Amino acid sequence: MDPLSRYLPALEAAMRQAIPATEPAALYGMLRYHLGWADTAFRPVAEKAGKRLRPIFLLLTCEAQGGDWQQALPAAAAIELLHNFTLIHDDIEDRDHTRRGRPTLWAVWGEPQAINAGDALFALAYRNLFNLRTTGTPPETILRAVNLYTDTILHLTEGQHLDLSFESQAEVDEPTYLTMVRGKTAALLGLTCELGGMLAGAAETQLAALREFGAELGVAFQMQDDLLGLWGNPAQTGKSVGADLRNRKKTLPILHGMAHSVAFRTLASSDVPLDDAHVDEGLALLEAAGSQEYTRAQALAHYRAALAALNRSAGTGEAQAALYALTEQLVGRAT
């Protein structure tokens, strides 16, 4: 089963329908630009648009729990629109000038317009979630979905708050890092999987297992991303080797290194800009401190916890098999 080829056309159609074709045309043109459907003159193009992994997980969990994935399309589109809203605002907060190989919204149209466009996408995401009423979803299920969706958005902002605050903190401990990751990265994937099961009418024990599956997978995925941010292939990551160290990020291997290597702590805490030689030295110190292997082991533990939760969810059929395969593709082979 190839979930991408099976689900993506319907998902893309649902997302495109969610973006109004009304005035002000420039506002909605900016959203189409961000989503990879238009250029800066708002002419149709087909650019990189992200992997759509979160809505794919929602549709897979829905089908694996015996539901009709097509009825869950409004929720899947709402999840992807929400994710992209966070990206628009993240780019502003992180001062990122490019995303997916193109200038970010704020780099093209300025911060005020980019903030406003992000706010519009946030509202459209909510509106699309309410479109579940057009697929025969019971009102009480929609209300529960909206409540979970709202709680998750709060967790996202809490996680982002912590992540931003790390930039001005000399020290961050690992439990605080995990709290940040569980908010910023894991909460949305946990909601995604739980929501898929909910729309299929799964039992509460299965919903809890699906939520845990998504959350643990999100943590493992973030830790893998932490590894790639230091030792990843630039051709695949789009970042230079050691980019997170150069940018003073507080990722897990860096936090581990600061706790276990006096030399690395001194280097990472210095006010001197880190050039290539400093980065090479820092990476060598991290490897000597076992920080790379520690992070890999932690990612593996969360990956295994995700698989155990997925097994408890008692899904069936090709969709369940695809969930296992996609999970391994995302994290398992890198750990």
Phi, psi and omega in degrees: 000126176253097184296331181295311181290334182278318186265327192303316181302316180291322179295314179298320179297318180295321180291317180296323179293336182285339182267117185298148173255052185231177175282150357284124184300326182295322180300308182286336173294323177298321179293320177296324176299310181300323182279000175088015184257351184213159174266187184291344174265007178069022174276143183300133174217174176232087180260175175302134185232015183088167186274349182059034186292320183297311177295330177296317177298320179298313182292323178294315180295324177299311182291322180296333179267011175092010181268173177265110186298331180293328177290340181269000184303319178301322179290321179298316178296321179297322179296315181291322177295319178297315179303317181289330172301315180295326180293319179300314181287324176301318181300322178292312184293325181269357181062034179279128182268343181227150172213132181054036175080007180231157176301143178287166182304312184292331179291333181268311189250359179093160184296312183303314181291325179292319177299314181297319178296320177298319178298320178296319180293325176300314180294320179295326178297314177299314182299324180291327178298322178291346176292355173302336180295338181278353182252011178085013179287131181300144181305322182293328177289321177297317180298317179295320179298318180295320179296316178296319179299316180294315178300321181293321178299321176297318177297321178299314182290326176296317179295319178295322177302313179296316182300316178293323181291335179300330184298332182255005180257131179290327183229138174225129180271165185295319177301323178291321175302315181295323176299318178298313183295319180294335175274306189287323187249313190281330186298317183290322178290326175297315176300316182306311183287320178296319182296320177302315178293321180299317181290342175271354181080027181292156179290161184300321180297324178289323178297319178297319179294320179294320177298316179295319177304308181296318182293315180294322176297321178298319178295314179299319180297319180295319179294322174297320178296326176299319178296316181293331179291348177245317187241012183286161176284118182304329180293335181262325184269338185077007179240153175287157176301133180076018185302318182293328176290315180300325182268008176062034178289152177256069179270171187299311180298327178290318177296320178296317179297320180294331180276341188236001179219114179296321181295317179292320179301317179296317180295311184291334183269354183288157178271358182283133175302137185271113177271185184301321180295318177298317181296315178300317178297316180297318179296321178295320178294321178296317179295321179295328179279355181079017185289324177294313181293324178298313180297319179298320180293320178293319177298319179296320180297318179289326175298315179293323176296323177296315179296320178297319178293320178298322178296321179290340181291344173059035174288166184223168170079191182296327180295318178295318177299322179292326176297316177299315183295318181291324177297315178296321180297321183286318189231317192303315184288342180268356182248000000 
